[in-house]
Amino acid sequence: MDMWKYYYICLKRHFLCNPFNKEKFEKFCSLLRLKRGARVLDIGCGKGEFLIRLAELYDISGVGVDLSPYTVKEFLEKYQKLIPRSDIKILEMDGADYKPESLESFDLTMCIGASWIYGGYRGTIQALKKMTKPGGLIAVGQPFWLKETSEEYLKAEGLKREEIGSHQDNVKVGEEEGLTCLYTMVSNHDDWDHYETLQWWAVDDYVMANPDDEDIPELLEGKRREKENYLSWGRETLGWAIYLFKKP
């Protein structure tokens, strides 16, 4: 089954494609206090929630990059409906391949929940730092361990323990890269439950509406496995936060 189709189905009901609720989303956007016309880059932009809201609040210009044709299509549709006059460029491509016309050209760079694009959290910070103006902001959404994880969970998710750090580790990595951590916004159990369990509902919607889709067995098996992993280990083991840094 195509990976992007799988995730698009699972996240069909979601406004935000991360464990992050609308109230926190609005609070985070308002705290940024960007100048009118600020330039913003969002790598792994998904459905474009951040760029659309920042355009509404601050009349930003910017670039959204995502590899999924499904989310890019939805982003384009929302762009035309909500902010048609905004100077937002939407690119369907691998974020790791994106190169701005000039480095240090964005007032805010973001990668919210997609650090795999740059091979991990530190690589993401390093990549975004190069594209951010001096004095600009960098926002990264990243998981962290709430407690020591079990070997069973690591095996089930195909993870290595060192791929994810603690909340403190995530702050320290940015500071080791020469940035100042200004703020963190941490998800709670309600945020995680909404993010995970709404996917169960979305999959059920899809199966009922598309009973002849040959991908349904793989879709159901994938979601069954993820559901079991979340309830058995993930809910008590994995946290998530947005980390906001300032470049000197």
C-alpha positions in Angstrom: 0.0 0.0 0.0 1.3 3.4 -0.9 2.6 5.0 2.3 1.1 8.5 1.6 -2.3 7.0 0.9 -2.1 5.1 4.2 -1.3 8.2 6.3 -3.8 10.4 4.4 -6.6 7.9 5.2 -5.5 7.6 8.8 -5.4 11.4 9.3 -8.4 12.3 7.2 -10.4 13.5 10.2 -7.5 15.5 11.7 -7.2 19.2 11.6 -3.6 18.9 13.0 -1.5 16.0 11.9 0.4 15.8 15.2 -0.7 15.2 18.9 -1.5 18.9 19.4 -4.9 20.4 20.1 -6.4 23.5 18.5 -6.2 25.6 21.7 -2.5 25.0 22.0 -2.1 25.5 18.2 -3.8 28.9 18.4 -1.8 29.9 21.5 1.5 28.9 19.9 0.7 30.9 16.7 -0.2 33.9 18.7 2.9 33.8 20.8 5.1 34.0 17.8 4.2 37.7 17.2 5.7 37.7 13.7 6.1 41.0 11.8 3.7 41.6 9.0 5.2 40.0 5.8 7.6 37.8 7.7 9.0 34.9 5.6 8.2 31.4 6.9 9.4 28.0 5.8 7.5 24.8 6.8 9.2 21.5 5.9 6.9 18.5 6.0 4.0 21.0 6.1 1.2 18.4 5.7 -2.2 20.0 5.2 -0.7 23.5 5.7 -2.3 24.3 9.0 0.5 26.5 10.3 1.2 28.4 7.1 -2.5 29.2 6.6 -3.0 30.4 10.2 0.1 32.5 10.2 -0.9 34.0 6.9 -4.3 34.9 8.5 -2.6 36.4 11.6 0.4 38.1 10.2 0.1 38.2 6.4 3.3 36.2 6.1 4.9 35.1 2.9 6.4 31.6 2.8 7.1 28.2 1.5 5.5 24.8 2.4 7.2 21.6 1.4 5.7 18.1 1.6 6.2 14.9 -0.3 2.6 13.5 0.0 0.5 14.3 -3.1 -2.6 13.8 -0.9 -1.8 16.5 1.7 -0.4 18.9 -0.9 -3.7 18.7 -2.8 -5.6 19.4 0.3 -3.3 22.3 1.2 -3.8 23.8 -2.2 -7.6 23.5 -1.9 -7.6 25.2 1.5 -5.1 27.9 0.2 -7.5 28.8 -2.6 -10.5 28.9 -0.3 -9.0 30.7 2.8 -6.0 32.8 1.8 -6.0 33.1 -2.0 -4.1 36.4 -2.1 -1.3 35.2 0.3 2.2 34.8 -1.0 2.6 31.2 -0.1 4.4 28.7 -2.4 3.5 25.0 -2.0 6.0 22.5 -3.2 5.5 18.7 -3.6 8.9 17.4 -3.0 11.3 15.8 -0.5 12.0 18.5 2.1 15.6 17.3 2.3 16.0 18.4 -1.3 14.6 21.9 -0.8 17.2 24.6 -1.3 16.2 28.3 -0.8 17.4 30.9 -3.3 19.6 32.2 -0.5 20.6 30.9 2.9 19.5 32.7 6.1 16.4 34.0 4.3 13.5 33.0 6.6 12.3 34.7 9.8 10.8 31.4 11.0 11.6 27.9 9.9 9.6 24.9 11.0 9.6 21.1 10.9 6.7 19.9 13.0 6.8 16.2 13.6 8.9 15.3 10.5 12.5 15.2 11.7 13.0 12.0 9.8 13.3 14.1 6.7 16.8 15.3 7.9 17.8 12.0 9.5 16.8 12.9 13.0 16.3 15.8 15.4 19.8 17.3 15.5 20.0 17.1 11.7 16.7 18.9 11.4 17.9 21.7 13.7 21.2 22.0 11.7 19.3 22.2 8.4 16.8 24.7 9.5 19.5 26.9 11.2 21.2 27.4 7.8 17.9 28.7 6.3 17.0 31.0 9.2 17.9 34.7 9.5 20.1 35.8 12.4 17.7 36.6 15.2 15.1 34.4 13.5 13.0 31.5 15.0 13.2 27.8 14.6 10.3 25.5 15.6 10.6 21.7 15.7 8.0 19.2 16.8 9.7 16.1 18.2 8.8 13.1 20.4 10.7 12.4 23.7 10.8 9.5 26.2 8.6 10.0 29.2 10.4 7.0 30.9 12.7 4.2 30.2 11.3 2.3 27.3 10.9 -1.5 27.0 12.7 -3.6 24.4 9.3 -5.0 23.3 8.2 -1.5 22.4 11.4 -0.7 20.5 11.2 -3.9 18.6 7.5 -3.4 17.8 8.1 0.1 16.5 11.4 -0.7 14.8 13.1 2.0 16.9 16.5 2.4 18.5 16.5 3.9 21.9 19.0 6.6 21.0 16.9 7.8 18.1 14.7 9.7 20.7 15.9 11.7 23.7 14.3 13.0 26.8 12.5 16.4 27.0 15.7 17.8 28.5 17.8 16.2 25.8 15.7 17.9 23.1 16.2 21.3 24.7 20.0 20.7 25.1 20.5 19.6 21.5 19.3 23.0 20.3 21.4 24.8 22.7 24.5 22.7 21.7 23.8 23.9 18.2 24.2 27.5 19.4 20.5 28.3 19.7 18.5 29.7 22.6 15.4 27.7 23.7 12.7 30.3 24.1 9.6 28.1 24.7 8.3 24.5 24.7 4.7 23.4 24.3 4.2 19.8 25.5 1.3 17.4 24.5 -0.6 15.6 27.2 -2.6 12.3 27.2 -5.7 14.0 25.9 -3.7 15.3 22.9 -2.2 11.9 22.2 -5.5 10.0 22.6 -7.2 12.4 20.2 -4.4 12.0 17.7 -4.2 8.2 17.9 -7.8 7.2 18.4 -9.3 9.5 15.8 -7.2 7.5 13.3 -9.2 4.4 14.2 -12.4 6.3 13.4 -11.0 7.6 10.1 -10.0 4.1 9.0 -13.4 2.8 9.8 -15.0 5.6 7.8 -12.8 4.7 4.8 -13.5 0.9 5.0 -17.2 1.5 5.1 -17.1 3.9 2.2 -14.6 1.9 0.1 -15.3 -1.8 0.7 -13.8 -2.9 -2.6 -10.4 -1.2 -2.1 -7.8 -3.9 -2.4 -5.6 -2.0 0.1 -8.1 -2.5 3.0 -6.5 -5.6 4.5 -3.1 -3.9 4.7 -4.7 -0.7 6.0 -6.5 -2.6 8.8 -3.4 -4.6 9.7 -1.3 -1.5 9.9 -3.7 0.3 12.1 -4.3 -2.8 14.3 -0.6 -3.0 15.0 -0.3 0.7 15.7 -3.3 0.6 18.0 -1.8 -2.3 20.0 1.6 -0.6 20.3 0.0 2.7 21.5 -2.2 1.0 24.1 0.4 -1.4 25.3 3.4 0.9 25.5 3.3 4.2 23.7 0.7 6.1 25.7 2.8 5.8 28.9 6.2 6.0 27.3 6.3 8.6 24.5 5.8 12.3 24.9 5.8 15.0 22.2 6.5 18.8 22.2 7.2 21.7 19.9 10.5 23.3 20.7 11.0 27.0 19.8 14.5 28.3 19.4 16.1 31.6 18.5 19.1 31.9 16.3 21.7 34.4 17.5 
